[in-house]
Structure formats: C-alpha cells, structure tokens
Amino acid sequence: MDKAFGWIGEIFQTLLRLLPWLVIVPATHSGVAFVHGHRIKKWEPGLHWYWPVVTSYKMMMTVRQTQKIQSKVVMTKDNKTVIVGAMVTYYVDDIVAALAHIADLASDVIERAQGAILTEVTKHTLEEIQTDRATFNSKLNEVVGGALNGYGVQVIQIQLTEFAPTKALTFNGHAAIGNYALWTGF
C-alpha cells in the first residue's frame, strides 16, 4: 500500500521546493548561497530566505578555531634532525574565499601551514630557534599568514607544540628508527 501512494509524497516534496525557505545563520557563522549554481551571494549572520529549487547554500563557523599540525621530522640549517609539531589558531575573515574557492578549508590550513613551518625550520639552525623562540614564533606567524593569504583566514597565532632534536635513520625512505620512531614521508 505504501508503494502505491509513494508518488503522492514525491509530488508533495517537489512542490515544497518551489516555495521559499528560511535559513537562520547563527552569530558564530557566515554562509554562501549559490544562486542558479553559479552566482555567489554572501550570507552574514541573521535570517535569509532562499528558493530551494534554484539555490543551494553552505555555512561555516567564522570564529576563532585551531588546527593541530602533525609532527614531522625535518633537518635544520646546521644539519640537525628535529621533530616539529605545531598548533595554528585562526579565524575566517572572507567566507566567500573559504567556502566557494576551497573544497576543505581545515585540511588546506593544515597542509599550507605545515609546509611553511617546515620550510622555515630548514632556514635556521637549532641554536637560533632554541635561543630566541619568541622571534622564531613571530617569524612563523608571518610566514604561515603569508602561506594562507587568499584562503579567507587570518592567523592569530602559531606555536610549536613539539620541537626537539631526534635521531632518525631511513631505510629505503619507508621507515625511521631512532629516539623518535616516525616515518617522515620526505
């Protein structure tokens, strides 16, 4: 009997898509509406009407957020092997760039920040980093902020959560053995 009258429910659902719907964007979020699939309309916090038949939307949190940057083994300028892990704190300041131009903002923040951090570590000696950590952290903020320019985020701070000398030996580039046994992927 359900199959016999299932078409009534489908017709009702289709008719509902022709009516405007209300979306509430909370104060901690912003959104983007894709009108006719190609026109981008920014949604600030508040109430927004949209037509489901011609519009789709995405919302994202814009307030302070953190991402843990996975630890990696890298070599400093003076050929010392160190393990480096970090935490990046940011907020979304351009919702259109963050939602309409990037598929997955969180993973892109991690990838771009990790690359910038590891590159910066290779430009300094172990002693330079250890003796003036405040200056190094400031440089990291600048470098990671530059790497994320155009991604719709502003870096608040970046801090090393893990930084220590280590010994690592690789076998065919697939494994590392030492004080800190990690595979590096480099």
N, C-alpha and C positions, 0 to 999 in steps of 0.2 A: 504494500500500500504506500510505503514511503517513496518508493521509486516512481510510482505513478504520479504523485503530486510534487516530486522534487523540482520539476520545472517551474512550479509556482514560486518557490524560494529563489531560484536563479533569476527569474524576472524581477522579483522584488529587490534583490541585491543590485541588479543593473539599474533599476530606477533610482535607488538611493545614491548611486554615483553621479546622477545628474543634478542633485541638489547640493548647494554649498554647505561645507562643514566648517566647524570652528576648531581651531587648534590653540591651545594655551602654551606659550613659550615661557618657562619659569625664569626668574631673575638671574639664575646662575647659568643660563644657556642662551644661545642665539641659534638661528636657523637659516636655511637657504631653501627657497621654493624654486622648482624647475617648472616654469610655465610653458606648456606645449613642448616640454622636453628639452628646450634649448635656451630660453630666456631665464636668466638667473635673477631672483629677487631676494634681497637680504631681509631676514626677519629678526627684529630686535625683540627683547622680552615684552610680553603682552599678549593680546588677543589678535588672532589672524584668521580671516575667512579665506577658504580656497575651494576650488571646484575639483573634486577628485577625478572627474572624467578627463581633465586636461592638465592636471598639476600633480606633481609628487614633491615630497619635501624630506629634508634631513635636519636633525637638530644635534647640537654638540655643546658640551659643557665648556664655558669660556673662562671660568675662574681658575685660580692657582692649582696647578697639577704637577705631579712629579713622575719621573720615569727613571728606573734603575738601569744603569748602563752596565752590561755584563762585563765581568773581569776578563782581561786578555793579557797575555804575556807579550811584551814588546822590549826592544833594545833601545837604551838611551844613547845620546850622542857619544858618550865615552865607552860604548860597547858593554854596558852592564845590563843584564837581563832583569826586568822588573815586571811585576804584575800590577795592572792598573784597572780599577773599577771606579765608577762614579755615580752620582745622582744629579740629574738635571731638574730644576724647578722652573716652570714657565707658565704663561697664561696665553690664551688665544686672543689676539687683538684684531685679526682680519678673518672673519668667519667665511667669507667667500673664498679666499685663498685656501683656508684649512679644509673646507668641505668640497668645493667644486673643482679644485685643481689637484688634489692629492687623494689617493684611494684610502690610505690608512695613516692618519697623522701620527699616532703613537709610535708605530714601527718606523716611520720615516724620521721622527725625532731621535729615536734610539740609534738608528743607523748613521745619520749625519753627525750626531753628537759624538758617537764612538769614533768615527773616522777622524774628526777634528781633534779629539783628545789624544788619540794615539799618535797622530802626526805631530802635535805639539810636544809630546813627551820625547819623541825622537830628536827634537831640535835642541834639547837641553841635556846637561849632564846630571847624573844622580845627585851630586853635591849641590848644584844650582837649585834643583827642585826642593831638596830637603832643607837647605838653609834659609830660603825665603819663600815659604809656602804661600803666604798672603799675596805676594806679587805674582806667583805662578797661578794661583786661583783666579786673580784678576785677568791675567792673560787668557786663561781658559774661558772665562765669561765672554771676553771679546771675540775669541776665535769661534766658539760654539755659536754665539749670537750671529756672527757673520755667516757661518755654515747654514744656519736656519733662516737666513734672510730670504723672504719671498714665500715662506711656508705658513705665514699667518700667525706666527707665535713670537712672543717676546721672552727672552731668557731672563729670569730673575736672578738665579744663581746656579753655579755648578760647583760641586765639591767632590773631591776624591774621597771615596769611601774605603778604598783599598789601594794602597801603594806600598810595595815592599820589594826589596831585592829578592831574586829567586835564581835557582839554577835549573836550567831546562836543557835536556838533550832530545833531539828529534831522531826518529828512525823512519826514513823514507817519507818524512813530512806528515806522518799519520798519528804520532803519539809523542808525548813529552814526559820525561821522567826526571825527577829531581825533588827539591824541597817542597815544591808545589806542583803536583802532578796534574797537568792540564794539557789538553790538545789546543793548539793555538789557531789553526786554520790559515796561518800565514805561511 
